[in-house]
Amino acid sequence: MKRIGPDTYQALRHGAQVLEQDEHGEKVLVLKDGAFLKLFRVKRLFSSARLRPHAFRFARNARALHRLGIPTVEVLEVLRIPPIKRTAVQYQPLEGRTLRDLVADGNTFLRPTWTHWPSSWSASTSTASTSIPSTWATCSNWRTAAWGSSTSPT
C-alpha cells in the first residue's frame, strides 16, 4: 500500500469529476486519465478495517475475480492517504455501461418488479409492527411453520 501526502493527493484529484459523495465527503472520482479513484473511510473506532483496510480488500477481491476468469476492474494502485484519513484504490473501470446508466435510460428489464409486500403479509403503520403471514397465524406453533420444528433455529 503506497502512502501519499496531501500535495500528491491534490495533484491526483486535480480536474477529477466526482461520481459519488456523501455527507462525509467524496467516495468515487473519475480522474483526468479516465481511471477511477475509490476512497474508503473507517466508520468505527474499533474495526477490522484498521488492520486490513477496505481498499486492500477491494484489490484482493478484484484479483480473485480475475483469477476465476470473471471480467473485473484492473487495480492500478492501493493508496493510504493520511491527511484525509482515507485509503483508496485507483483502478481502470470495465468497458461498457454501468447498471446505473442503463436504469437511468429507462431499461425496464433491470427495474425491480416486486415492490410491495405479498398479500399474505400485512403491516400496520399505526403500531409500526408487521404481522406474521396468515399461513403461520393458523398454526398452533408458528415456529413449526417457519422452521419445520418446534424449536428456534440455531
N, C-alpha and C positions, 0 to 999 in steps of 0.2 A: 504494500500500500504506500503510495507516494504522498508525502506531506508537502503541501504548498502553502505559501504565505498569502497575506491579503493582496499584495500587488499582483502576484501571479494569478490569483483568483479573479481579480477585477479585469486583468488583461484577457483572461479566458472567456469571461462572460460579456466583454465589451461587444456591443452590437448584436447580442443574442436576443431571440424572441422568446418571451415567457409563454409556455404552453399550459402550465398548471401552477397554481399557487393557492395557498390557504391563509388563514389568519396568522400563521407562524412564518410565512414568507414563501419564497419561490420553491417549487418542487421539481419542475421539469423545464429545461431550457433547450431551444434549438440554437446551436452555435453557428457562427458565420460559415464554417466549413460544412455544415449540414449534419454534423454529429449531434447527438443528444447528450445532455448533462442532467442526470437524475440525482437530486440531492436527498439525503436521508438525515433525519434527526432522531436522537434518542428521546423517547417520550417520558420515560420514568427514571427516577434516581437509581433504583435497583433494577437492572435489566440485563439480559444476556447480550443485548446489542452493544454493551460496553466491552464485552470480551470478544465477541465476533460481530462486528458491525454489519448492518443490513446491506451496505454496499458490497462487502466481501461475499455475503450470501447470494446477492444478485449475480455477481460474476461467477461464482461456483455453480449456481443453477443454470446459467447460460452455457457454461462448459459442458455440464452433464447433458443438457438437451442436444447440444452439438454432437457429442459422442454417440447419442442414440439416433442420430440422423434426422432430428427434428429441426426444421428451419427456425433459427432464433437470431437474436441480435449478436453483433460482434463487439465484444468488450475491448476497448482500446486502453483504458486506464482505470484503476481504482484509486481514489484520492481521499486523503484526510485533510480537512480544511479547518484547522483550529480557530482562526479568528471568527468564524461564524458558527462554530460548534456543530459542524456537519461532516458527514462522509459523502462521497459522491462516486458515481460511475459515469465515465464518458464512453459512449458506445455508438456504433453505426446502426441505425434502425433497419428493419426489414424493408424490402421493396414492396410497393403496393399501398393500398389504402387501409386506414385503421377502421376498426368496428365503429368507433365513434363517428367517423366521417360517413360511413355507409348509413347509419341510423339517422344522422342529421340530414342526409339527402333523401330520406323518405323510403328507404328499403324496408318494406313491411315484413319481409321474411325474417329479419333479425329482431323485430319487436316482440316483446313477450305477449303471449295471448292469454295467459292466465293471470288476471289482475285483481281477482276478488276471492273471498273465501268460498269454498264449496258449500252447497246448500245444506249439507249435514252439519255445518258449523254455524253457530250463532254468536254474535258478540254484542255485549251490552255496553253502550258508550256512557251511560249514566253511572254505572258502578265500576267501569274500567276492568271488567272481568270477562273472560271468554268461557263459554260453557263447553262441556265435552261433547263429542259427536253423539247424535241421537242413538246410534247403534251401541255406543258404550253406556249410555244412560239407561238402557233397558236391561243391561246385565246386572246381576246382583253384585258382582265384584268387577269394577271397571278395569282392574289390573289384568284380569283374565282375558278380557277382550283386547287390551293393548299389548300385552307382552306374552300371552299364551300360557301364563301360570298365575298362581295367586300370590306370588312374591314379587317384590320390586326387582328390577334389573340391577345387576351389579357390575 
